Amino acid sequence: MGVKVYSLDEIVDYARKNSKYYAELYRDVPQDAAFEELPLVDQDDLWAHCDEHGGTVATREQRDGQIFKSGGTTGNPKYALYSAEEWETICEYSGIMLTKGGLKNGTKFANLFYAGGMYASFLYTYSMLYFAPAKAVMYNLSGNISVEEIVTTLLQHQIDCIAGPPSILTKIVSYIDEHQLTGFAVDTVYYAGETLYQDQRNHFSKTFGREIDFRSIFYSSNDGGAIGYFTRECGFNEHRVLSDLCRLELIDLDTGEVIREMNRPGAIYITSLFKTLVPLIRYPAGDMGEYTEPEGTADRKFRILGRSNLAARAGYVSLYPTDVGNVLKKCGIEYYAYQIVVTHDMRDQFLFRIAVPQSEEGWTEKFISMLCEERSMLKDAIEDGTLNPPRVEWCKVEDLEYNERTGKLKPILDKRI
């Protein structure tokens, strides 16, 4: 079949002609408008028009390929549709970049991403390894089996490379520490979906008894596909834009300006250059980032700075500002404003700063209990040790953090980086 990518003009023209959603979005946009004159996609609006069949966003009926479902906490999962050609394209390109990032022939590679449930990570990892020029020995364990079974297999087969979300990887290390096990061959750790912080990395190296080589397996999303890849010169949270498959933009959320200079934070927006079944054009990836190389550099390097204000993410849990507001309303708590703060001390943690006229005894327990009831994934993450228990600070309005230039409240703060 082979891979297939398109130019920006081809993607935009195809979407305008074949997707009812984009036809309406671009209704007042001239045909000859520059790419940066196209409106940014509102994530909520797009997914309100895109169901498990693609809705009005899709350009055609799906007849082959893959359908994946997000693991979101909002109760309204997003379905990502890929044609067979699109799936082969992303996996073949990703395999090439995985080898470029240091994968070697003969590596004993344990795939510990989640399998089943229409989630993409396990199959994506398997498929990129299948297409990678460097051929590994694949141990397709998945993160669904018991930690004991995973650890036993790592020892028995002297596996030297493990790959999975940090929430699974940290459980493995915790189990090894608890049972005082030794004799592992692990020297390389791939991660994705969450950041693996320096304190966690130091602990991993101590547990395995050697300096571990940490690598991001890929910066990608369930809906948008491949965005950035890792090479050996990438620093902490850095990737290179996979420019053959993705156009990446950094947008100033206050001004709407496209950021071109280095070391200036902005929201990451992506345009897929291989997805035509459900096009994504100037679509928010949900993260903040900054360029760390000059404009014009091939596959320009960028650093991920944490989640944007679309959602706060800790571990594998995403919370939206509206989630907090809804719970406060159900609890009957009168408030002025609030913000979600994500912190980290060996594990991620949600801190809720809520400005109120006055606080009352029992509010914290009531709020957290209701939030866990409304967002069961948060409760699961606390109980399985992925997250530290959430905290609440009842405060004054002036205690919240605001944008220095605009005076606007910052609804989400990521204090991990």
C-alpha positions as CSV (number, residue, x, y, z in Angstrom):
1,M,0.0,0.0,0.0
2,G,2.7,2.5,1.0
3,V,2.6,5.7,2.8
4,K,0.6,8.8,1.7
5,V,1.0,12.4,2.8
6,Y,-0.4,15.6,1.5
7,S,0.5,19.3,1.3
8,L,-1.3,21.9,3.4
9,D,-3.2,23.2,0.4
10,E,-4.4,19.7,-0.5
11,I,-5.6,18.9,3.0
12,V,-7.5,22.2,3.3
13,D,-9.0,22.0,-0.1
14,Y,-10.1,18.4,0.4
15,A,-11.6,19.2,3.8
16,R,-13.5,22.2,2.5
17,K,-15.0,20.2,-0.4
18,N,-15.8,16.9,1.4
19,S,-16.4,17.7,5.1
20,K,-19.7,19.5,6.0
21,Y,-18.1,20.7,9.3
22,Y,-15.1,22.3,7.6
23,A,-17.3,23.7,4.7
24,E,-19.3,25.6,7.3
25,L,-16.2,26.6,9.3
26,Y,-14.6,28.1,6.2
27,R,-17.8,29.4,4.7
28,D,-16.7,33.1,5.0
29,V,-13.0,32.4,4.3
30,P,-11.8,33.2,0.8
31,Q,-10.5,30.3,-1.3
32,D,-7.1,32.0,-1.7
33,A,-6.7,32.8,2.0
34,A,-3.4,32.1,3.6
35,F,-3.2,29.1,5.9
36,E,-2.8,31.2,9.0
37,E,-6.0,33.1,8.1
38,L,-8.0,29.9,8.6
39,P,-9.9,29.9,11.9
40,L,-8.5,27.8,14.8
41,V,-10.7,24.8,15.6
42,D,-12.6,24.8,18.9
43,Q,-12.1,21.4,20.3
44,D,-15.5,21.1,22.0
45,D,-17.2,22.3,18.8
46,L,-15.5,19.8,16.6
47,W,-16.2,16.8,18.9
48,A,-19.8,17.9,19.2
49,H,-20.0,17.3,15.4
50,C,-17.9,14.1,15.4
51,D,-19.4,10.8,16.6
52,E,-18.2,7.2,16.4
53,H,-18.9,7.4,12.6
54,G,-17.1,10.7,12.1
55,G,-20.3,12.8,12.0
56,T,-20.2,15.9,9.8
57,V,-16.4,16.2,10.3
58,A,-15.7,13.0,8.3
59,T,-15.2,13.4,4.6
60,R,-16.5,9.9,3.6
61,E,-17.7,6.7,5.0
62,Q,-15.1,4.5,6.7
63,R,-14.6,1.2,5.0
64,D,-11.3,0.0,6.4
65,G,-8.7,0.8,9.0
66,Q,-9.0,1.4,12.7
67,I,-11.3,3.0,15.2
68,F,-10.0,4.0,18.6
69,K,-11.6,5.5,21.7
70,S,-10.2,8.0,24.1
71,G,-9.9,7.3,27.8
72,G,-11.2,10.7,28.8
73,T,-13.0,11.4,32.1
74,T,-15.8,13.5,30.8
75,G,-18.2,10.6,30.1
76,N,-18.2,11.5,26.4
77,P,-15.3,9.6,24.8
78,K,-13.8,10.8,21.5
79,Y,-13.6,8.3,18.6
80,A,-10.5,8.5,16.4
81,L,-11.0,7.1,12.9
82,Y,-8.1,6.0,10.7
83,S,-8.3,4.5,7.2
84,A,-6.0,1.5,6.5
85,E,-3.8,3.8,4.4
86,E,-3.6,6.4,7.2
87,W,-2.8,3.8,9.9
88,E,0.0,2.3,7.8
89,T,1.4,5.8,7.1
90,I,1.6,6.7,10.8
91,C,3.0,3.4,11.9
92,E,5.7,3.2,9.2
93,Y,6.9,6.7,9.7
94,S,6.9,6.2,13.5
95,G,8.9,3.1,13.2
96,I,11.6,4.9,11.2
97,M,11.8,7.7,13.8
98,L,11.9,5.1,16.6
99,T,15.0,3.7,15.0
100,K,16.4,7.1,14.5
101,G,15.9,7.7,18.2
102,G,18.2,4.8,19.2
103,L,16.3,1.5,18.9
104,K,18.8,-1.3,18.1
105,N,18.5,-4.7,16.5
106,G,17.9,-7.4,19.1
107,T,16.5,-5.2,21.8
108,K,14.3,-7.2,24.1
109,F,11.3,-4.8,24.2
110,A,8.4,-5.2,26.6
111,N,5.3,-3.4,25.4
112,L,3.4,-2.4,28.6
113,F,0.9,0.1,27.2
114,Y,-2.8,-0.6,27.7
115,A,-4.4,-3.1,25.3
116,G,-8.1,-3.5,24.4
117,G,-10.9,-1.2,25.2
118,M,-10.5,0.4,21.7
119,Y,-7.4,2.2,23.0
120,A,-4.5,2.9,20.6
121,S,-1.3,2.9,22.6
122,F,-0.5,-0.8,22.6
123,L,-1.4,-1.4,19.0
124,Y,0.5,1.7,17.9
125,T,3.6,0.6,19.8
126,Y,3.4,-2.9,18.3
127,S,2.9,-1.5,14.8
128,M,5.7,1.0,14.9
129,L,8.1,-1.7,16.1
130,Y,6.8,-4.0,13.3
131,F,7.7,-1.3,10.7
132,A,10.9,-0.1,12.4
133,P,14.1,-0.7,10.4
134,A,15.8,-1.9,13.6
135,K,14.2,-5.2,14.6
136,A,13.5,-5.9,18.3
137,V,12.3,-9.0,20.1
138,M,8.8,-8.0,21.1
139,Y,7.3,-9.0,24.5
140,N,3.6,-8.0,24.1
141,L,2.7,-8.1,27.8
142,S,0.4,-5.0,28.0
143,G,-0.2,-3.0,31.1
144,N,-3.4,-4.9,31.8
145,I,-1.8,-7.9,33.4
146,S,-0.6,-8.0,37.0
147,V,2.5,-6.2,38.1
148,E,3.8,-9.5,39.5
149,E,3.5,-11.2,36.1
150,I,5.3,-8.3,34.4
151,V,8.2,-8.3,36.9
152,T,8.5,-12.1,36.7
153,T,8.7,-11.9,32.9
154,L,11.3,-9.1,33.1
155,L,13.5,-11.3,35.3
156,Q,12.9,-14.6,33.5
157,H,13.7,-13.3,30.0
158,Q,16.3,-10.6,31.1
159,I,14.4,-8.0,29.2
160,D,16.5,-4.9,28.7
161,C,13.9,-2.4,27.5
162,I,10.4,-1.5,28.9
163,A,7.9,0.8,27.4
164,G,4.7,2.1,28.9
165,P,2.9,5.0,30.6
166,P,4.6,6.3,33.7
167,S,1.6,5.2,35.8
168,I,2.5,1.6,34.9
169,L,6.2,2.0,35.1
170,T,6.2,3.4,38.6
171,K,4.0,0.5,39.8
172,I,6.7,-1.9,38.5
173,V,9.4,0.0,40.3
174,S,7.4,0.2,43.5
175,Y,6.8,-3.6,43.4
176,I,10.5,-4.3,42.9
177,D,11.4,-2.1,45.8
178,E,8.7,-3.6,48.1
179,H,9.9,-7.1,47.4
180,Q,13.6,-6.1,47.4
181,L,14.2,-7.8,44.0
182,T,17.5,-7.6,42.0
183,G,19.1,-9.0,38.9
184,F,17.2,-7.1,36.2
185,A,18.7,-6.3,32.8
186,V,16.6,-3.2,32.2
187,D,18.7,-0.4,30.8
188,T,16.3,1.5,28.6
189,V,12.8,3.0,29.4
190,Y,10.4,4.3,26.9
191,Y,7.4,6.3,28.1
192,A,4.4,8.2,26.6
193,G,1.1,9.8,27.6
194,E,2.6,11.5,30.7
195,T,5.8,13.1,31.7
196,L,8.4,11.1,33.5
197,Y,9.9,13.5,35.9
198,Q,13.5,13.7,37.1
199,D,12.8,12.5,40.6
200,Q,11.1,9.4,39.1
201,R,14.0,8.8,36.8
202,N,16.5,8.9,39.6
203,H,14.4,6.4,41.5
204,F,14.2,4.1,38.5
205,S,18.0,4.1,38.0
206,K,18.5,3.4,41.7
207,T,16.0,0.5,41.6
208,F,17.5,-1.2,38.5
209,G,21.0,-0.6,39.8
210,R,22.3,1.3,36.7
211,E,22.0,4.6,34.8
212,I,18.8,4.1,32.8
213,D,18.5,5.6,29.3
214,F,15.1,7.4,29.2
215,R,13.4,8.0,25.9
216,S,10.0,9.4,24.9
217,I,8.6,6.7,22.5
218,F,6.6,9.4,20.7
219,Y,4.6,12.6,21.2
220,S,1.2,11.8,19.7
221,S,-2.4,11.9,20.4
222,N,-5.3,9.5,19.9
223,D,-7.1,11.9,17.7
224,G,-4.3,13.8,16.0
225,G,-1.8,11.0,15.4
226,A,2.0,11.5,15.3
227,I,3.2,15.0,16.3
228,G,6.8,14.8,17.5
229,Y,9.6,12.2,17.7
230,F,12.6,11.7,20.1
231,T,16.3,11.8,19.1
232,R,19.3,11.5,21.3
233,E,20.0,15.3,21.4
234,C,16.5,16.0,22.8
235,G,16.5,17.3,26.3
236,F,13.9,16.9,29.0
237,N,10.4,17.0,27.4
238,E,11.8,17.9,24.0
239,H,10.8,16.4,20.7
240,R,11.3,17.2,17.0
241,V,8.3,18.0,14.9
242,L,7.5,15.1,12.6
243,S,7.0,17.6,9.8
244,D,6.3,15.0,7.1
245,L,3.1,14.1,8.9
246,C,2.2,17.2,11.0
247,R,2.2,21.0,10.8
248,L,2.8,22.3,14.3
249,E,2.0,25.8,15.4
250,L,2.4,27.6,18.7
251,I,-0.4,30.1,19.4
252,D,-0.4,32.9,22.0
253,L,-3.8,32.3,23.8
254,D,-4.1,35.9,24.8
255,T,-3.5,37.5,21.4
256,G,-4.1,34.7,18.9
257,E,-0.7,35.4,17.4
258,V,1.3,32.6,15.8
259,I,4.6,32.3,17.7
260,R,7.8,32.0,15.7
261,E,10.6,32.9,18.2
262,M,12.4,30.6,20.6
263,N,11.6,30.2,24.3
264,R,8.1,31.9,24.1
265,P,5.3,29.6,25.4
266,G,2.2,29.0,23.4
267,A,-0.6,26.5,22.9
268,I,0.3,23.7,20.6
269,Y,-2.0,23.4,17.5
270,I,-1.6,20.7,14.9
271,T,-2.6,20.0,11.3
272,S,-2.4,16.4,10.2
273,L,-0.9,16.0,6.8
274,F,-2.0,12.4,6.4
275,K,-5.5,12.2,7.9
276,T,-8.2,12.9,5.3
277,L,-11.0,10.6,6.6
278,V,-11.4,12.9,9.7
279,P,-9.2,16.0,9.0
280,L,-7.7,17.9,11.8
281,I,-6.7,21.4,10.7
282,R,-5.3,24.0,13.3
283,Y,-6.6,21.7,16.1
284,P,-5.5,22.2,19.7
285,A,-3.3,19.3,21.0
286,G,-4.0,20.3,24.6
287,D,-0.5,21.1,25.6
288,M,1.7,24.2,26.0
289,G,5.1,24.3,24.3
290,E,8.0,26.5,23.2
291,Y,10.5,26.2,20.4
292,T,14.1,25.4,21.5
293,E,15.7,25.8,18.0
294,P,15.6,28.8,15.6
295,E,12.9,29.1,12.9
296,G,13.9,27.3,9.7
297,T,15.5,24.4,11.4
298,A,14.4,21.1,9.9
299,D,12.0,19.2,12.1
300,R,12.3,22.1,14.6
301,K,12.8,21.0,18.2
302,F,10.2,22.1,20.8
303,R,9.7,21.5,24.5
304,I,6.4,20.5,26.0
305,L,5.5,22.7,29.0
306,G,2.4,20.9,30.4
307,R,-1.3,21.0,29.6
308,S,-3.0,24.1,28.2
309,N,-6.0,25.6,29.8
310,L,-8.3,23.2,27.8
311,A,-7.9,20.5,30.5
312,A,-5.7,19.8,33.5
313,R,-4.0,16.4,33.3
314,A,-2.4,14.5,36.1
315,G,-1.3,11.0,35.5
316,Y,-3.9,9.5,33.2
317,V,-6.7,11.7,34.5
318,S,-8.0,14.8,32.7
319,L,-10.1,17.4,34.5
320,Y,-11.8,20.4,32.9
321,P,-12.5,23.6,34.7
322,T,-16.3,23.0,34.2
323,D,-15.9,19.7,36.1
324,V,-14.9,21.7,39.2
325,G,-17.7,24.3,38.7
326,N,-20.3,21.6,38.3
327,V,-19.3,19.8,41.5
328,L,-19.2,23.1,43.5
329,K,-22.7,23.8,42.3
330,K,-23.9,20.3,43.4
331,C,-22.3,20.7,46.8
332,G,-24.1,24.0,47.2
333,I,-20.8,25.9,47.8
334,E,-20.8,29.6,47.0
335,Y,-17.6,30.7,45.3
336,Y,-16.0,33.6,43.5
337,A,-13.5,31.8,41.3
338,Y,-11.2,28.8,41.3
339,Q,-8.3,27.3,39.5
340,I,-6.8,23.8,39.1
341,V,-3.2,23.4,40.0
342,V,-1.2,20.3,39.0
343,T,1.8,19.6,41.2
344,H,4.3,16.7,41.6
345,D,6.0,15.0,44.4
346,M,7.1,11.5,43.2
347,R,3.5,11.3,41.9
348,D,1.2,13.9,40.3
349,Q,-1.4,15.7,42.4
350,F,-4.4,17.9,41.9
351,L,-4.6,21.0,44.0
352,F,-7.9,23.0,43.9
353,R,-7.7,26.7,44.8
354,I,-11.2,27.9,45.5
355,A,-11.9,31.5,46.4
356,V,-15.0,31.7,48.7
357,P,-16.6,34.3,50.9
358,Q,-16.0,32.0,53.8
359,S,-15.2,28.3,54.2
360,E,-17.0,25.8,56.5
361,E,-15.8,22.6,58.2
362,G,-16.3,19.5,56.1
363,W,-16.3,21.3,52.7
364,T,-13.0,19.7,51.6
365,E,-14.2,16.1,52.2
366,K,-17.6,16.9,50.7
367,F,-16.0,18.4,47.6
368,I,-13.4,15.7,47.0
369,S,-16.0,12.9,47.6
370,M,-18.4,14.4,45.1
371,L,-15.6,15.0,42.5
372,C,-14.5,11.4,42.7
373,E,-18.1,10.3,42.4
374,E,-18.6,12.4,39.3
375,R,-15.2,11.5,37.8
376,S,-14.6,7.8,38.7
377,M,-11.2,7.8,36.9
378,L,-9.9,10.2,39.5
379,K,-10.9,7.9,42.3
380,D,-9.3,5.0,40.5
381,A,-6.0,6.8,40.0
382,I,-5.9,7.7,43.7
383,E,-6.7,4.2,44.8
384,D,-4.2,2.5,42.5
385,G,-1.4,4.8,43.6
386,T,-1.0,6.8,40.3
387,L,-1.9,10.1,42.0
388,N,-1.4,11.6,45.4
389,P,-4.7,12.4,47.1
390,P,-6.0,15.8,45.9
391,R,-5.8,18.9,48.1
392,V,-8.1,21.9,48.5
393,E,-7.1,25.4,49.4
394,W,-10.1,27.7,50.4
395,C,-8.7,31.1,49.7
396,K,-9.5,34.7,48.8
397,V,-9.8,36.0,45.2
398,E,-6.5,37.8,45.4
399,D,-4.8,34.6,46.3
400,L,-5.4,33.1,42.8
401,E,-3.0,33.6,40.0
402,Y,-3.7,35.9,37.0
403,N,-2.1,36.8,33.7
404,E,0.2,39.7,34.3
405,R,-0.6,41.3,31.0
406,T,-4.3,40.8,30.6
407,G,-5.4,40.4,34.2
408,K,-7.3,37.2,33.3
409,L,-7.6,34.4,35.7
410,K,-5.5,31.4,34.9
411,P,-8.0,28.5,35.2
412,I,-5.2,25.8,35.1
413,L,-1.7,26.0,36.4
414,D,0.9,23.3,35.8
415,K,3.6,23.6,38.5
416,R,5.4,20.3,37.6
417,I,7.9,21.7,35.2
